[in-house]
Amino acid sequence: MKVEKLITYLREERWPSIWCAGCGNGIVLKAFLQAIDDLKLNRERIAVVSGIGCSSRATGYIDFNTLHTLHGRAIAFATGVKLARPDFHVAVLGGDGDILAIGGNHFIHACRRNIDITIIIFNNMIYGMTGGQNSPTTPLEKRASTTPYGNIEKPFDTVKLAIAAGATYVARATVYHYPLLVKYITKALQHKGTAVVEAVTNCHTYYGRYNNIANPADMLEYFKKNSIMLEKAKTMSEEELKDKIIIGEFHQEIRPDYLELYREVVAKALEEE
C-alpha cells in the first residue's frame, strides 16, 4: 500500500500517536488498513470499536465510524452495533488485557454466539498503558511490574480459548510476519461469524525492558527466531515447542451466525402474532 493511500484512512489531526517509537501497534493497525484497502470495503459501512489501553487508541487515529468505549466493553458495544446495522463490517481492536481480562466474559460469549464481528487482539503480553503489570497472556516466569520475580500464573493460549468458546475463524501471527497478518485479517473480515486474529506485538518499553529485550528491533528478531508455523509445529515435541510462538490459521468452520438465528426467531414470533 502506498503511503499516500494509507494516509486517506487516517485522521491526520490526531497524529502523532501516543505510541512509543518502535511500538508494534502501528504495524497491526497498518495491516488492518491494508486488508480493508485490498478488499475495497466502503469505509462508510465499517465500524471499528475499542476499549481502553494503548492499542485501543487506534480508533481515534482512523477515519471510520469509530467508538472508543469503556475498559473491557468493546465487544459488548460491537455486538450492539452489529445488531443495529447488520450491513456493517464491525471490527474490535483491543489489547490482551482489555479483551481477555476485564473483557474476557464478553469475548467468550461473542465466540459462543458466533456473532459476525472481527476481533483483532494486540497481544503484547503486558499492560502497556497503566504501568507494565502482568496480563492474562504474560508467559510463565517473565517479569512485569507486578511480577518482579517472574510470573507464576499460567497464561491464556488465546487461540485455544477462542476455539473452545466457539469462534469460527481463528488465526495468529506476529508483527514480524506482516504479510501473514494482512492475510489473516483479510480473511477474518470476509468471514461470516466470529473471527479472531491474535497479533503478537512488541511492548519493548515495559515487557521488553523487564525481560532484557528493550530494543524494538531485538523484539522483532525474537519473534522471527521463536515463531513456528502451525504445520511444522504439528511435527514437533512439546519440549521443542517450549517458549515458541505457533503462528498460522488454527480453525475455520461455517455455521449460522447469531444474526441469522436471531432473524429466524423474529420471523417465528411474527408468524404467531
Sequence and secondary structure as in RCSB ss.txt:
>XXXX:A:sequence
MKVEKLITYLREERWPSIWCAGCGNGIVLKAFLQAIDDLKLNRERIAVVSGIGCSSRATGYIDFNTLHTLHGRAI
AFATGVKLARPDFHVAVLGGDGDILAIGGNHFIHACRRNIDITIIIFNNMIYGMTGGQNSPTTPLEKRASTTPYG
NIEKPFDTVKLAIAAGATYVARATVYHYPLLVKYITKALQHKGTAVVEAVTNCHTYYGRYNNIANPADMLEYFKK
NSIMLEKAKTMSEEELKDKIIIGEFHQEIRPDYLELYREVVAKALEEE
>XXXX:A:secstr
  HHHHHTTB GGG S SS TT THHHHHHHHHHHHHHHT  GGGEEEEE SSTGGGHHHHB SEEEE  TT HH
HHHHHHHHH TTSEEEEEEEHHIIIIITHHHHHHHHHHT S EEEEEE SS TTTT    TT  TT  BTTBTT 
  S    HHHHHHHHT SEEEEEETT HHHHHHHHHHHHH SS EEEEEE   IIIIIHHTT  SHHHHHHHHHH
HEEEHHHHTTS TTTTTT EEEEEEEE     HHHHHHHHHHHHHHH 
